[in-house]
Amino acid sequence: MKNLLIPVDFSPQARQAVGVGVSLAAQAGAVVHLLHVIEPIRAHVVLADALYVDTSVEDQFIRRLTDSAKKQLEELSQAHSASAVSIKQHVRVGSLFSVVQEVAEELKIDFLITGTSGASGLEEILVGSNTERIVRFAPCPVLAVKEGSQWDNPQEIVFASNLQTQQAPALRFVQQLQHLLQAKLRLVYVNTPGDFISSRQVHKLKDELLKVVPLDNYDLTIYQDEREDIGIRNFAEDIGCPLIVMTTHQRKGISHFLSGSIAEDVVNHAKQMVLTIGLKS
């Protein structure tokens, strides 16, 4: 982890994410990039024949927002100056999700950290959350930080896994994080009534995965619950672990609408920080 990206909208959740990111960067020797995205006026209106947007007015509005954002980013950086972490600031204009992708690729971002308040009820069904969409499109691992979260050098990491060898690259990334934090890795396999396998089968899957990615300082728990996302959250709460790690297929479009995402459900509803790692198809 050499470059960390944190999208900032100056909300309490975003400020919390900056605190977590600076703490992690101090441990990893990484550079923190703060990004504020300004969406054009025309992105918020439906253009019609009767509607006219004066581009000069919009340009003036964007300049004012840009100056304000730069000032706030500077103040936010100064608030963490005692950490001695290198913090760089970026203000871009465009669609949030497109800009995050572009900047992540441009700056060779290894790790993205975003504040979230989650989403529930009708909001979750219809539009989800900004963090949920960043998880779906990000080209690198994403750490979702809830307000109140602290990066107090977690001593344990929950890795929720189906134990398939497809997850080996993600497990290698988790292993690096585990060694950085000198933490214990708590593998958890959630058994559900609709997708139940025996304990013997679970351990066989684990053994095959560990042939590809040997682990140390870990254990495996087989957890029973009604749904996988609920079981993951409940297990982390049971053991008091502040960090959940999961993989996601990052499905988009109609396939996402039909199948949903267990990782996004956990991001929306978990009390803990949730790190998602996309599986490259």
C-alpha positions in Angstrom: 0.0 0.0 0.0 1.8 3.1 -1.3 -1.0 5.3 -2.4 -4.3 5.7 -0.5 -7.3 7.6 -2.0 -10.0 9.1 0.2 -13.0 10.7 -1.5 -14.1 13.6 0.8 -17.4 15.4 0.8 -16.6 17.0 4.2 -19.3 15.0 6.0 -18.6 13.5 9.5 -18.2 10.1 7.9 -15.7 11.4 5.3 -13.7 13.1 8.1 -13.7 9.9 10.0 -12.4 8.1 6.9 -9.5 10.6 6.7 -8.5 9.9 10.3 -8.5 6.1 9.6 -6.6 6.6 6.3 -3.9 8.8 7.9 -3.4 6.2 10.7 -3.1 3.4 8.3 -0.8 5.4 6.0 1.5 6.1 9.0 1.8 2.3 9.6 2.3 1.5 5.9 4.5 4.4 4.9 1.9 5.4 2.3 0.9 8.7 0.7 -2.7 9.9 1.3 -4.6 11.5 -1.5 -7.7 13.5 -0.6 -10.2 13.9 -3.5 -13.2 16.2 -3.6 -15.5 15.9 -6.6 -17.7 18.7 -7.8 -20.6 17.6 -10.0 -21.7 20.2 -12.6 -25.1 21.8 -12.3 -26.2 20.0 -15.5 -25.7 16.7 -13.7 -28.5 17.5 -11.4 -31.2 18.7 -13.8 -33.1 17.1 -16.7 -32.4 19.1 -19.8 -35.4 20.0 -21.9 -36.2 22.4 -24.7 -37.5 24.9 -22.2 -34.5 24.7 -19.9 -31.4 26.7 -20.6 -28.2 26.5 -18.4 -25.9 29.5 -18.8 -22.4 28.0 -19.0 -20.8 31.2 -17.8 -22.9 31.1 -14.6 -22.1 27.4 -14.2 -18.4 28.1 -14.6 -18.4 30.8 -12.1 -20.3 28.6 -9.6 -17.8 25.8 -10.1 -14.9 28.1 -9.5 -16.4 29.2 -6.2 -17.0 25.6 -5.2 -13.4 24.7 -6.2 -11.9 27.5 -4.2 -14.0 26.5 -1.2 -13.1 22.9 -1.5 -9.3 23.6 -1.8 -9.5 25.7 1.4 -11.4 22.9 3.3 -9.0 20.2 2.1 -6.0 22.3 3.2 -7.6 22.7 6.7 -8.4 19.0 6.8 -4.8 18.2 5.9 -3.4 20.6 8.5 -5.6 18.9 11.2 -3.5 15.8 10.6 -0.1 17.5 10.2 1.3 15.9 13.4 1.1 12.5 11.8 4.0 13.3 9.4 2.1 11.5 6.7 2.3 13.0 3.2 -1.2 14.3 2.3 -2.0 15.5 -1.2 -5.1 17.3 -2.3 -7.2 17.0 -5.5 -10.3 18.7 -6.7 -12.0 17.5 -9.8 -15.2 18.2 -11.7 -17.4 15.4 -13.0 -19.4 12.4 -12.0 -18.3 11.1 -8.6 -17.9 7.5 -9.6 -16.2 8.2 -13.0 -13.8 10.6 -11.3 -12.9 8.2 -8.5 -12.1 5.5 -11.1 -10.1 7.9 -13.3 -8.1 9.3 -10.3 -7.5 5.8 -8.9 -6.0 4.7 -12.2 -4.1 7.9 -12.8 -2.4 7.9 -9.4 -1.9 4.1 -9.2 -4.0 3.9 -6.1 -3.6 0.7 -4.1 -6.3 1.2 -1.5 -9.4 3.4 -1.4 -11.0 4.5 1.9 -14.5 6.0 2.0 -16.8 7.1 4.8 -20.3 5.7 4.8 -23.6 6.0 6.7 -24.9 2.9 4.9 -28.3 2.6 3.3 -31.5 0.8 4.3 -35.1 0.3 3.4 -36.4 1.9 0.2 -33.2 3.8 -0.3 -31.1 0.6 -0.4 -33.5 -1.1 -2.8 -33.8 1.8 -5.3 -30.4 3.6 -5.2 -28.1 2.1 -2.6 -25.4 4.3 -1.2 -22.5 6.1 -2.7 -20.1 3.7 -0.9 -22.0 0.7 -2.3 -21.5 2.1 -5.8 -17.8 2.8 -5.2 -17.4 -0.8 -4.0 -19.0 -2.0 -7.2 -16.8 0.0 -9.6 -13.5 0.6 -7.8 -10.4 -0.8 -9.4 -8.8 -1.5 -6.0 -9.7 -2.7 -2.5 -12.2 -0.4 -0.7 -12.4 0.2 3.0 -15.8 1.5 4.1 -15.6 3.5 7.4 -18.7 4.2 9.6 -18.8 7.3 11.7 -17.3 6.4 15.1 -14.8 3.9 13.7 -11.2 4.1 14.9 -8.1 2.5 13.4 -6.7 1.4 16.7 -4.3 -1.1 15.1 -6.8 -4.0 14.9 -5.5 -7.1 16.6 -7.9 -9.4 14.7 -9.2 -9.4 11.1 -12.4 -11.3 10.1 -12.1 -12.7 6.5 -15.5 -14.0 5.4 -14.8 -16.6 2.7 -16.3 -19.3 0.7 -12.8 -20.9 0.7 -12.7 -21.2 -3.1 -9.2 -20.9 -4.6 -10.6 -18.1 -6.7 -10.2 -16.0 -3.6 -6.4 -16.7 -3.4 -5.3 -13.2 -4.8 -7.6 -11.5 -2.3 -6.3 -13.6 0.6 -2.7 -12.7 -0.3 -3.7 -9.0 0.0 -5.3 -9.8 3.4 -2.2 -11.6 4.4 -0.1 -8.5 3.7 -2.5 -6.4 5.8 -2.4 -9.1 8.6 1.4 -8.9 8.7 1.4 -5.1 8.7 -0.9 -5.0 11.7 0.6 -8.2 13.3 -3.0 -9.3 13.7 -4.7 -12.7 13.9 -6.7 -13.7 10.9 -10.2 -15.1 11.7 -11.5 -17.0 8.7 -15.2 -17.5 8.8 -17.4 -19.8 6.6 -21.1 -19.1 7.0 -23.4 -22.1 6.6 -27.0 -21.3 5.7 -30.1 -23.5 5.4 -30.3 -23.0 1.7 -26.6 -23.6 1.0 -25.4 -26.0 3.7 -22.3 -28.2 3.5 -20.8 -30.4 6.1 -17.9 -29.4 8.4 -15.8 -32.0 6.8 -16.4 -30.4 3.4 -15.6 -26.9 4.7 -12.2 -28.1 6.1 -11.4 -29.8 2.9 -12.0 -26.5 1.0 -9.9 -24.7 3.6 -7.0 -27.2 3.1 -7.1 -26.7 -0.7 -7.0 -22.9 -0.4 -4.1 -23.0 2.1 -2.1 -25.1 -0.4 -2.2 -22.0 -2.6 -1.9 -19.4 0.1 -0.2 -20.8 3.2 -1.3 -18.9 6.4 0.0 -18.4 9.9 -1.7 -17.0 13.0 -5.2 -17.9 11.9 -8.2 -19.9 12.8 -11.4 -21.1 11.0 -14.9 -20.8 12.4 -17.9 -22.5 10.7 -20.9 -20.2 11.6 -24.5 -21.1 11.2 -27.1 -18.4 10.3 -30.2 -17.7 8.2 -28.3 -15.6 5.6 -24.7 -15.2 4.8 -24.5 -11.4 5.3 -26.3 -11.7 8.7 -23.9 -14.4 9.7 -20.8 -12.4 8.8 -22.0 -9.4 10.8 -23.1 -11.5 13.8 -19.8 -13.4 13.9 -17.7 -10.1 13.9 -19.9 -8.7 16.6 -19.7 -12.0 18.7 -15.9 -11.8 18.8 -15.7 -8.0 19.0 -13.7 -7.6 15.8 -13.6 -4.0 14.3 -12.7 -5.1 10.7 -14.4 -7.4 8.2 -12.8 -8.3 4.9 -14.8 -9.8 2.0 -14.5 -10.4 -1.7 -17.0 -9.1 -4.3 -17.6 -10.0 -7.9 -18.5 -6.3 -8.6 -21.4 -7.2 -10.7 -23.0 -4.4 -12.7 -26.1 -3.7 -14.6 -28.9 -6.3 -14.8 -26.8 -9.1 -13.3 -26.3 -7.0 -10.2 -30.0 -6.2 -10.0 -30.9 -9.9 -10.2 -28.3 -11.3 -7.9 -27.4 -8.4 -5.6 -24.2 -8.5 -3.6 -23.5 -10.0 -0.2 -20.5 -7.6 0.3 -22.7 -4.5 -0.4 -25.3 -5.8 2.1 -22.6 -6.1 4.7 -21.2 -2.6 3.9 -24.7 -1.1 4.3 -25.6 -2.7 7.6 -22.4 -3.7 9.5 -21.3 -1.6 12.5 -17.7 -2.5 11.7 -15.3 -1.2 9.1 -15.7 -3.4 5.9 -12.9 -4.0 3.4 -14.0 -5.3 0.0 -11.7 -6.8 -2.6 -12.9 -7.2 -6.1 -12.5 -10.6 -7.8 -11.2 -10.2 -11.3 -13.3 -12.2 -13.7 
